[in-house]
Each structure stands twice: as structure tokens, then as C-alpha cells.
Amino acid sequence: MQPVLPIPLYLSKVQTICSVIYFNSFYDAKSDSSLQAIQVTDTHILFHSSTILLGAPETRLSTLSNGLRIAAEETNQATCTVGLWIDCGSRYESEKNNGAGFFLEHMAFKGTNKHPQSALEHAVESMGAHLSAYTSRERTAYYMKTLAKDLPKAVELLAEVVQSSSLSEADIEQQRGVVLRELEEVQGSLQDVCLDLLHATAFQGTPLGHSVLGPSANARILTRNDLVEYINSHYKAPRMVLATAGGVNHDELVALAKQHFSGVSFEYEGDAVPVLSPCRFTGSEICMRDDAMPLAHISIAVEGAGAASPDIVPLMVANSIIGSYDITFGGGKHLSSRLARLAAELNLCHSFQAFHSSYSDTGLLGIYFVTDKHKIEDMMHWAQNAWMNLCTTVTESDVARAKNALKASLVGQLNGTTPVCDDIGRHILNYGRRIPLAEWDARIEAVTPRIVRDVCSKYIYDKCPAVSAVGPIEQLPDYNRMRSAMYWLRF
């Protein structure tokens, strides 16, 4: 069975990557979730894709002797994006060093053993390039967008940043203040706060409950030794993917990788191999009441599917049926989403968004909404009602609309070399290959209303939800009431 193209969902300034795959030619509730090759016998499904999807450039993949993988999508563009995607993030951190990966991301561009910060900045600016990085719960990425002719220099600089960052004590102290200020800024983003709290309560006592940025207490005490230990534990060749997209040549990229990354170690000291510990889901709630805030920010979620689950695409179709809404977008009675129509007609909320955050072995399937304090109970009722409708009464027209929306999102999100390169890097780490657009289109097309009802019943119906709420939340229903709304008494 082969996985299909995931959709990233950016829920915060620290990118929470939501991997989306599905690998059944038809739905089978008892199907094995391991990654195996399949043959798609329904040829009309494969060729339902447009010529653009079928004619998408091939992604070539090679592996160095030390285990580092090189992937490239070659086009005729004058620019390219090249980056290093690493299998590490806050899920691999402990309570003691939570935030080390994010701190290290800030240190990456403060100079290397060969180039001090000023020289590194001059080298990047002289190319007209853009150098950036991000950290998520399971991934870290360093990437550069530049002219295609400057690919050799870009790969050289990336190799230096990752392998020989200077990590001077003076720079660490300077960046400590920057990280602390950024932590304060994030507290002002109530969406980030609400979703971090959701992870903290849903995966309490497990590494997935950690925030990407880590607590301020850790940021104040992390040392150079902590950062060096983090690098030595996670920055290993088999955990890395050198990906590029744009006007590049795969063979040239392989030669550059051999030149600059052959020295990356693939060995661990003793039994220090990083592993993903199981993260149990706990139905629970966490609330931060502040009646001085103008609006309440609330999220409710159940345990979703992991990245290797055959249920991902039906769940994404289900989320597309619920959709999203923002009061500033207008609309009203003619919105396609039933929950969006109710939100507009009954003035239930200022905005809402259905989401599915998928990780290696688990996920969060939920709805996040912002509403007036007097509308909390009504909005929660209709949000849970939308879930129950997915489990019982979803129609063919609902599914058809949702599938079209997903396909449009699929094509629209890969606009430019940077999102394509990010997609390649995450795919190789998650699934070992880049998933073709046509295959993704085929898996979406294979979803039926019955599949949506069955999968949603499996994950949503009569399950204990996790709830997080921030702001004036006096009218938030009691948890037992929200739990009882997760099923219907049907006669």
C-alpha cells in the first residue's frame, strides 16, 4: 500500500505540520496500516486527474553511503530552494531540555567555524538568497531559496550551518534574550496558546504534550553543552534529507552532497538512538479563564489517525465537509458548509476551523473556534452536532464538494519552489518517497460517504474529547455535558 501526498496545516507561527496520507485502493476497516506497495486496479480513478497532475515532474531520490538521502524535483525555473530536513523536534525532547531544538534554530545563523555571523550574512545577501528555518514537534528544517546557478554555494553554506555552527557563549546569551521575547510574543497569540494547551492536556505526561518553544524556565538555563548534546543525538545522516526543487540537476546535487555531507556521522554512542515513545491520548480539559479578554478561544479534539493510517484521507474529507468560517469573509445562507451557514445565520462565532494534526503514530482531530462569551454553549453544541452528522448522515453531495475542495488545496499549496521543497523533505522522512500528485488525487476520489461515516464513527462517535479554552469561558459547558454530546440516542 502506498501513501499519498500530505497536506500541511499551519496552525501557528511555529509550523505544526499535519501529514496526510492514505494508501488503500478501496476502504477496508481491517486493513493493515503498514506501508506496502499496491496496484491500483481502477484505472479510471488514476486517469481522472488532470493533465497537469499526471505531468508533474518526477522526484528523484538517492542515498549516500552514510544514509543521508538526496531528493530533487527538476523544473526549468531560474530559482531553486534547497534545504535539509531532519527527523527531530520537541517530541524527542525531555522536560529538562524542552525547547533545545527551537533554541538551536535561533543559533544556526549566528556564525560557523568558517564564517562568522557577518561573513555568513554577507555570503547569503550577496547571492540575493533567503535563508530560513523552522521547528515543529517532529521535524526541523533549514532551507535556502536562491538562484539556480548559486546552488553549489547554497549547499556549502547549509552544510556549514548544520555541521559546524560556532555556538559561542556570547551568541547563546544574546539569543537567550531573543527566545524569551519570542515566548512572550507567542503568549499574545491566543490561537497558539489554545492549541498548545490542547496538546498539553490531550497528550499529558508524554513528549507530544511539550510545546515546540519550550517553557521560559528552560530557555533561561539551557547551556552550550545542552545544545551540543542535542546536535550529537539527532543530527545524524540517516535522519536527514537534502531536498531541492526548481532549476536544479539531481546528479549535480548528489555530487554536492558527497562533497559537503559525507562526513556527517551515522553512528550513535552506545544505545543513545533517539526513539519515539508512545504518546497516549487522554480525554480531558484545561481552561485559562480571563474575563478581561473580549473573545473566547476554544478547541475540542479527539484522537486522530497517525501518519501511516489508512484513515487519513477520509478524515481530511470529513474536515473539509465541516470546513472553516470567518465573519470577515461574508457569505451567509449560501455557504457550502452547514456549520458555516449556522455560524453566519445564528451569529455563533467570529471564526472556526476544522483541523487534523497528524504525527507518526497518533494525531488530533478537532475544531478550533473564536466566539463571544455568550455564544460559547451554542457554538459548542453545533460543532459537536456537525461531528455527529459526519458519523450518521453525511451525503454524497457533501463528500463530492469536500473532495473538490481538497483537490484544489492540493494544487494551490504547491505554488513555488519553497513549498514543493518542504513537501519533498517531509515526504521522504515520513514515507521514504515523494508521493505523486496523481496518486493523491486517486485516493481522494476513492472516498465515499460510507467510508466517511465508518471512519468518523471509529474516531469520533462516543469518544472522550480533549478540550482547551482561553478567555471569558464562564459559559463553557461542563466536561460531562460535552462528553455526553459525543453520541446520539437513536431509536
C-alpha positions as CSV (number, residue, x, y, z in Angstrom):
1,M,0.0,0.0,0.0
2,Q,1.4,3.4,-1.0
3,P,0.8,6.7,0.9
4,V,-0.4,9.8,-0.8
5,L,0.5,13.4,-0.6
6,P,0.1,15.0,2.8
7,I,-1.4,18.5,3.3
8,P,0.4,20.8,5.7
9,L,-1.7,22.7,8.2
10,Y,0.0,25.8,9.6
11,L,-1.8,26.5,12.9
12,S,0.8,28.7,14.5
13,K,3.9,30.8,13.8
14,V,5.8,27.6,14.8
15,Q,4.7,25.4,11.9
16,T,2.7,22.5,13.1
17,I,3.0,20.1,10.2
18,C,0.0,17.9,9.6
19,S,1.0,15.0,7.5
20,V,-1.8,13.5,5.4
21,I,-1.7,10.1,3.7
22,Y,-4.0,7.4,2.6
23,F,-3.0,4.1,1.0
24,N,-6.0,1.9,0.1
25,S,-7.4,1.4,-3.3
26,F,-10.7,0.9,-1.5
27,Y,-11.7,1.2,2.1
28,D,-11.3,-1.8,4.4
29,A,-11.8,-1.2,8.1
30,K,-9.5,-4.1,8.9
31,S,-6.7,-3.1,6.6
32,D,-3.1,-3.3,7.7
33,S,-1.5,0.2,8.2
34,S,2.0,-0.9,7.2
35,L,3.5,0.7,4.1
36,Q,3.3,-1.8,1.3
37,A,3.1,-1.5,-2.5
38,I,-0.3,-1.7,-4.1
39,Q,-1.7,-2.0,-7.6
40,V,-4.5,0.5,-8.3
41,T,-6.9,-1.6,-10.4
42,D,-9.4,1.2,-11.0
43,T,-7.7,2.8,-14.0
44,H,-10.4,5.4,-14.4
45,I,-9.5,6.8,-10.9
46,L,-5.9,7.3,-11.9
47,F,-6.7,9.0,-15.1
48,H,-9.4,11.2,-13.5
49,S,-6.5,13.6,-12.7
50,S,-5.9,16.5,-14.9
51,T,-3.0,16.5,-17.4
52,I,-1.2,18.9,-15.0
53,L,-1.3,16.3,-12.2
54,L,-0.2,13.5,-14.4
55,G,2.5,15.5,-16.0
56,A,4.1,16.7,-12.7
57,P,7.9,16.5,-12.6
58,E,9.4,13.3,-11.2
59,T,11.2,13.5,-7.8
60,R,14.4,11.6,-8.0
61,L,15.9,10.0,-4.8
62,S,19.4,8.8,-4.0
63,T,21.2,7.8,-0.8
64,L,24.8,8.4,0.3
65,S,26.8,5.6,1.9
66,N,26.3,7.2,5.4
67,G,22.5,7.1,5.0
68,L,21.7,10.7,4.0
69,R,19.0,10.9,1.4
70,I,19.0,13.3,-1.5
71,A,15.8,14.2,-3.4
72,A,15.3,16.6,-6.2
73,E,12.4,17.8,-8.4
74,E,13.8,19.3,-11.6
75,T,12.0,22.1,-13.4
76,N,13.1,24.8,-15.8
77,Q,12.8,27.6,-13.3
78,A,15.5,30.2,-12.7
79,T,15.3,29.8,-9.0
80,C,15.5,26.9,-6.6
81,T,15.0,26.0,-2.9
82,V,17.4,23.7,-1.2
83,G,17.2,22.5,2.4
84,L,17.9,20.0,5.0
85,W,15.0,18.3,6.7
86,I,15.9,16.5,10.0
87,D,13.9,13.9,11.9
88,C,13.9,15.8,15.2
89,G,11.7,18.2,17.2
90,S,10.1,18.8,20.5
91,R,8.7,15.3,20.7
92,Y,12.2,14.0,21.0
93,E,12.9,16.3,23.9
94,S,12.6,15.7,27.7
95,E,11.1,18.1,30.2
96,K,14.7,19.1,31.1
97,N,15.8,20.1,27.5
98,N,12.4,21.0,26.0
99,G,13.0,24.0,23.7
100,A,16.5,23.0,22.8
101,G,15.6,22.4,19.2
102,F,13.9,25.8,18.9
103,F,16.9,27.5,20.7
104,L,19.3,25.8,18.3
105,E,17.3,27.0,15.3
106,H,18.0,30.6,16.5
107,M,21.7,29.8,16.9
108,A,22.0,28.3,13.4
109,F,22.7,31.6,11.6
110,K,24.9,33.2,14.2
111,G,28.1,32.1,12.6
112,T,30.0,28.9,11.8
113,N,33.6,27.8,12.5
114,K,34.5,29.0,9.0
115,H,32.2,32.1,8.6
116,P,31.5,34.5,11.5
117,Q,27.9,35.9,11.5
118,S,28.8,39.0,9.4
119,A,30.5,36.9,6.8
120,L,27.7,34.4,6.7
121,E,25.1,37.1,6.3
122,H,27.2,38.8,3.6
123,A,27.5,35.5,1.7
124,V,23.8,34.9,1.7
125,E,22.9,38.5,0.8
126,S,25.5,38.6,-2.0
127,M,23.6,35.7,-3.6
128,G,20.3,37.5,-3.2
129,A,19.2,34.4,-1.3
130,H,16.8,33.9,1.6
131,L,17.9,31.6,4.5
132,S,15.4,30.4,7.0
133,A,14.5,27.5,9.4
134,Y,11.6,26.1,11.3
135,T,11.0,23.6,14.1
136,S,7.9,21.5,14.7
137,R,7.0,18.7,17.0
138,E,8.6,16.0,14.9
139,R,10.7,17.9,12.2
140,T,13.4,20.5,11.9
141,A,14.3,22.2,8.6
142,Y,17.0,24.6,7.4
143,Y,16.5,25.8,3.8
144,M,17.6,28.5,1.4
145,K,15.8,30.0,-1.7
146,T,18.3,31.3,-4.3
147,L,19.1,31.5,-8.0
148,A,19.6,28.1,-9.5
149,K,23.1,29.0,-10.6
150,D,24.1,29.5,-6.9
151,L,23.1,26.0,-5.8
152,P,26.7,24.9,-5.0
153,K,27.3,27.8,-2.7
154,A,23.9,27.3,-1.1
155,V,24.6,23.7,-0.3
156,E,28.0,24.6,1.1
157,L,26.5,27.2,3.5
158,L,23.8,24.8,4.6
159,A,26.3,22.2,5.3
160,E,28.3,24.6,7.5
161,V,25.2,25.8,9.4
162,V,24.2,22.3,10.3
163,Q,27.6,20.7,10.9
164,S,29.8,23.4,12.3
165,S,27.8,26.1,14.0
166,S,30.1,28.0,16.3
167,L,27.6,28.2,19.3
168,S,29.7,30.8,21.1
169,E,28.8,31.6,24.7
170,A,28.2,35.3,23.8
171,D,25.8,34.4,21.0
172,I,24.0,32.0,23.2
173,E,23.4,34.7,25.8
174,Q,22.3,37.1,23.1
175,Q,19.8,34.6,21.6
176,R,18.5,33.7,25.1
177,G,17.0,37.2,25.3
178,V,15.6,36.8,21.8
179,V,14.0,33.5,22.6
180,L,12.5,34.8,25.8
181,R,11.0,37.8,24.0
182,E,9.6,35.5,21.4
183,L,8.0,33.4,24.1
184,E,6.3,36.5,25.4
185,E,5.0,37.3,21.9
186,V,3.6,33.9,21.4
187,Q,1.6,34.3,24.6
188,G,-0.2,37.2,22.8
189,S,-1.3,34.8,20.1
190,L,-4.3,33.2,21.7
191,Q,-4.7,30.6,18.9
192,D,-1.1,29.4,19.5
193,V,-1.8,29.3,23.3
194,C,-5.1,27.4,22.9
195,L,-3.6,24.8,20.6
196,D,-0.5,24.3,22.7
197,L,-2.8,23.8,25.7
198,L,-4.8,21.3,23.7
199,H,-1.7,19.2,23.1
200,A,-0.7,19.6,26.7
201,T,-4.0,18.2,28.0
202,A,-4.6,15.6,25.2
203,F,-1.1,14.2,25.5
204,Q,-0.4,15.0,29.1
205,G,2.6,13.3,30.6
206,T,4.0,12.4,27.1
207,P,6.5,14.2,24.8
208,L,3.8,15.3,22.4
209,G,2.4,17.5,25.2
210,H,5.6,19.6,25.1
211,S,5.4,22.9,23.2
212,V,7.8,23.5,20.4
213,L,9.2,26.6,22.0
214,G,9.6,25.1,25.4
215,P,9.0,26.8,28.8
216,S,10.7,30.1,29.6
217,A,12.4,28.4,32.6
218,N,14.3,26.1,30.2
219,A,15.2,29.0,27.9
220,R,16.9,30.7,30.8
221,I,19.1,27.7,31.8
222,L,20.0,25.9,28.5
223,T,23.8,25.7,28.1
224,R,26.1,25.2,25.2
225,N,26.6,21.6,26.4
226,D,22.9,21.0,26.1
227,L,22.8,22.3,22.5
228,V,25.9,20.2,21.5
229,E,24.4,17.1,23.1
230,Y,21.2,17.7,21.1
231,I,23.1,18.0,17.9
232,N,25.1,14.9,18.6
233,S,22.0,12.9,19.4
234,H,19.8,14.0,16.4
235,Y,21.8,15.4,13.6
236,K,22.8,12.0,12.1
237,A,22.9,11.2,8.4
238,P,20.1,8.6,8.3
239,R,17.8,11.1,10.0
240,M,18.4,13.8,7.3
241,V,17.1,14.6,3.8
242,L,18.7,17.0,1.5
243,A,15.9,18.2,-0.7
244,T,15.7,20.7,-3.6
245,A,13.1,21.9,-6.1
246,G,13.4,24.2,-9.1
247,G,16.1,24.7,-11.7
248,V,18.4,22.1,-10.4
249,N,20.1,18.9,-11.6
250,H,19.8,15.8,-9.4
251,D,23.2,14.4,-10.3
252,E,24.8,17.7,-9.5
253,L,23.0,17.7,-6.1
254,V,24.3,14.2,-5.4
255,A,27.8,15.3,-6.2
256,L,27.5,18.4,-3.9
257,A,26.0,16.2,-1.1
258,K,29.0,13.8,-1.4
259,Q,31.4,16.8,-1.1
260,H,29.8,18.5,1.8
261,F,27.8,15.9,3.8
262,S,29.8,12.7,3.5
263,G,31.3,13.5,6.9
264,V,28.0,13.5,8.7
265,S,28.1,10.7,11.2
266,F,25.7,7.7,11.1
267,E,26.8,6.1,14.3
268,Y,25.4,6.6,17.9
269,E,27.3,6.3,21.1
270,G,26.1,3.2,22.9
271,D,22.3,2.9,23.0
272,A,21.7,6.6,22.5
273,V,19.5,6.2,19.4
274,P,16.5,8.6,19.6
275,V,13.2,6.8,19.6
276,L,9.6,7.9,19.6
277,S,8.0,6.9,22.9
278,P,4.2,6.1,22.7
279,C,2.0,9.1,23.4
280,R,-1.3,8.1,24.9
281,F,-4.4,10.3,24.4
282,T,-6.3,11.5,27.4
283,G,-9.8,12.8,27.3
284,S,-9.6,15.9,29.5
285,E,-9.9,19.7,29.6
286,I,-7.7,22.6,30.5
287,C,-9.0,26.1,31.0
288,M,-7.4,29.6,31.4
289,R,-10.2,31.9,32.4
290,D,-9.7,35.6,31.9
291,D,-12.9,37.7,31.8
292,A,-11.0,40.8,30.7
293,M,-10.5,39.3,27.2
294,P,-13.0,40.2,24.6
295,L,-13.4,36.8,23.0
296,A,-13.1,33.1,24.0
297,H,-10.7,30.8,22.1
298,I,-11.8,27.2,22.4
299,S,-10.7,23.9,20.8
300,I,-12.2,20.5,21.1
301,A,-10.5,17.4,19.6
302,V,-10.5,13.6,19.7
303,E,-7.6,11.3,19.0
304,G,-6.9,11.3,15.2
305,A,-5.1,9.0,12.9
306,G,-1.3,8.7,12.7
307,A,0.6,9.5,9.5
308,A,0.7,5.8,8.4
309,S,-3.0,5.2,8.9
310,P,-5.3,4.3,6.1
311,D,-7.9,6.6,7.6
312,I,-6.2,9.9,6.9
313,V,-7.8,10.9,3.7
314,P,-11.4,10.1,4.8
315,L,-10.8,12.2,7.9
316,M,-9.5,15.1,5.8
317,V,-12.5,14.8,3.6
318,A,-14.6,14.9,6.7
319,N,-12.8,18.0,7.9
320,S,-13.4,19.6,4.6
321,I,-17.1,18.9,5.0
322,I,-17.1,20.9,8.2
323,G,-14.9,23.5,6.6
324,S,-14.0,26.8,8.1
325,Y,-15.6,30.2,8.6
326,D,-14.5,33.8,9.3
327,I,-17.0,36.6,9.9
328,T,-14.9,39.0,7.8
329,F,-15.4,36.8,4.7
330,G,-19.1,37.5,4.3
331,G,-21.3,34.7,2.9
332,G,-24.3,33.7,4.8
333,K,-27.1,31.3,3.7
334,H,-25.2,30.3,0.6
335,L,-22.0,28.9,2.3
336,S,-21.4,25.3,1.4
337,S,-20.5,24.2,4.9
338,R,-23.6,23.6,7.1
339,L,-21.7,24.7,10.2
340,A,-20.6,27.8,8.5
341,R,-24.1,28.6,7.4
342,L,-25.3,28.2,11.0
343,A,-22.4,30.3,12.3
344,A,-23.4,33.1,9.9
345,E,-27.2,32.9,10.4
346,L,-27.1,32.5,14.2
347,N,-24.0,34.6,14.8
348,L,-22.4,31.7,16.6
349,C,-18.8,32.7,16.3
350,H,-16.2,35.1,14.8
351,S,-14.4,32.2,13.2
352,F,-13.9,28.4,13.3
353,Q,-11.6,25.9,11.6
354,A,-11.7,22.1,11.4
355,F,-8.2,20.6,11.7
356,H,-6.3,17.4,11.8
357,S,-2.8,17.4,13.3
358,S,-1.2,14.1,12.3
359,Y,2.0,12.7,13.8
360,S,4.0,9.5,13.3
361,D,1.6,7.3,15.3
362,T,-1.3,9.5,16.5
363,G,-3.0,12.8,15.9
364,L,-5.6,15.3,16.9
365,L,-8.9,15.7,15.0
366,G,-10.7,18.8,16.1
367,I,-12.4,22.1,15.7
368,Y,-11.0,25.5,16.9
369,F,-13.3,28.5,17.2
370,V,-13.3,32.0,18.5
371,T,-16.6,33.3,19.8
372,D,-18.3,35.8,22.1
373,K,-18.7,34.7,25.7
374,H,-22.4,34.5,25.4
375,K,-22.3,32.1,22.4
376,I,-19.9,29.5,23.8
377,E,-22.5,26.9,24.6
378,D,-24.4,27.3,21.3
379,M,-21.2,27.1,19.2
380,M,-20.0,24.0,21.1
381,H,-23.4,22.4,20.6
382,W,-23.4,22.9,16.9
383,A,-19.7,21.9,16.5
384,Q,-20.4,18.6,18.2
385,N,-23.6,18.3,16.2
386,A,-21.5,18.6,13.0
387,W,-19.4,15.7,14.2
388,M,-22.4,13.6,14.8
389,N,-23.7,14.3,11.3
390,L,-20.4,13.1,9.9
391,C,-20.9,9.8,11.7
392,T,-24.6,9.3,10.7
393,T,-26.0,11.4,7.9
394,V,-23.2,12.7,5.6
395,T,-24.5,12.8,2.0
396,E,-23.0,12.2,-1.5
397,S,-23.1,15.9,-2.3
398,D,-21.3,16.8,0.9
399,V,-18.5,14.4,0.1
400,A,-18.2,15.5,-3.6
401,R,-17.9,19.1,-2.5
402,A,-15.3,18.2,0.1
403,K,-13.2,16.2,-2.3
404,N,-13.1,19.0,-4.8
405,A,-12.0,21.4,-2.1
406,L,-9.2,19.1,-1.1
407,K,-8.0,18.7,-4.7
408,A,-8.0,22.5,-5.1
409,S,-6.0,22.8,-1.9
410,L,-3.6,20.2,-3.1
411,V,-2.7,22.1,-6.2
412,G,-2.8,25.5,-4.7
413,Q,-0.5,24.8,-1.8
414,L,2.4,23.7,-4.0
415,N,2.9,27.1,-5.5
416,G,6.6,27.9,-5.7
417,T,9.8,26.0,-5.1
418,T,9.8,26.5,-1.3
419,P,6.5,24.7,-0.5
420,V,7.4,22.0,-3.0
421,C,10.8,21.5,-1.4
422,D,9.2,21.4,2.1
423,D,6.8,18.8,0.8
424,I,9.6,16.7,-0.6
425,G,11.6,16.8,2.6
426,R,8.6,15.8,4.8
427,H,7.5,13.0,2.5
428,I,10.9,11.4,2.4
429,L,11.2,11.5,6.2
430,N,7.6,10.2,6.7
431,Y,7.2,7.7,3.8
432,G,10.6,7.1,2.2
433,R,9.4,8.6,-1.1
434,R,7.7,11.6,-2.7
435,I,4.1,10.9,-3.4
436,P,2.8,11.8,-6.9
437,L,0.0,14.3,-7.2
438,A,-2.0,11.9,-9.4
439,E,-1.9,9.3,-6.7
440,W,-3.2,11.7,-4.1
441,D,-6.0,12.7,-6.5
442,A,-6.9,9.0,-6.9
443,R,-7.1,8.3,-3.1
444,I,-9.3,11.3,-2.6
445,E,-11.6,10.2,-5.5
446,A,-11.9,6.8,-3.9
447,V,-13.6,8.1,-0.7
448,T,-17.3,7.5,-0.5
449,P,-20.0,8.7,2.0
450,R,-20.0,5.3,3.6
451,I,-16.2,5.4,4.1
452,V,-16.6,8.9,5.8
453,R,-19.3,7.6,8.1
454,D,-17.4,4.5,9.1
455,V,-14.1,6.3,9.7
456,C,-15.7,9.2,11.6
457,S,-17.7,6.7,13.8
458,K,-14.4,5.0,14.5
459,Y,-12.6,8.1,15.7
460,I,-15.4,10.5,16.9
461,Y,-18.5,8.6,17.9
462,D,-18.7,8.1,21.7
463,K,-15.1,9.1,22.2
464,C,-13.7,11.2,25.1
465,P,-12.7,14.6,23.8
466,A,-9.9,16.9,24.9
467,V,-10.9,20.5,25.4
468,S,-8.8,23.7,25.8
469,A,-10.3,27.1,26.5
470,V,-8.8,30.6,26.9
471,G,-10.6,33.8,27.8
472,P,-14.0,34.6,29.2
473,I,-15.2,31.0,29.3
474,E,-17.7,31.0,32.2
475,Q,-20.3,29.6,29.9
476,L,-18.2,26.7,28.7
477,P,-20.3,23.6,29.2
478,D,-19.3,21.1,31.9
479,Y,-17.0,18.4,30.6
480,N,-19.5,15.7,31.3
481,R,-22.1,17.5,29.1
482,M,-19.6,17.8,26.3
483,R,-18.7,14.1,26.7
484,S,-22.4,13.1,26.5
485,A,-22.8,15.1,23.3
486,M,-20.3,12.7,21.6
487,Y,-23.1,10.2,20.9
488,W,-26.8,10.3,20.0
489,L,-29.5,8.1,21.5
490,R,-31.2,6.7,18.3
491,F,-34.3,4.5,18.3
